[in-house]
Amino acid sequence: AAALAESGVDCDPPLANFVLARFRNQAEAEACDLFLQSRGLIVRRVAGYGLPHCLRITIGDQASCEKVAAAVAAFRVPA
C-alpha cells in the first residue's frame, strides 16, 4: 500500500490479503488494469461492488508486490 501511495494511488489499509487501490475515476482504473494486464499482471476490477474507480490487488510475496508497485508507478508517469 505504501509503494502504491508513493505513485499517487490512494489505498485502504490492508486488512486481508489484498489492498484496495483507489484511482481518480473509473476510466483511470480500467486503463491501469489494461496496462497491468499487458505486463502479465492480473488484478480485479470491483465495479460490481459499487467501486468502479478501484482495483483489488492481491498481496503476494515481496518480489510480486514490488513488480506490481513498479508497474503502477510506470502507469502513473505522465506521457
Secondary structure, DSSP 8 states (H G I E B T S, - for coil): -HHHHHTT-EE---SSSEEEEE-SSHHHHHHHHHHHHHTT---EEEGGGTEEEEEEEE---HHHHHHHHHHHHHHHS--
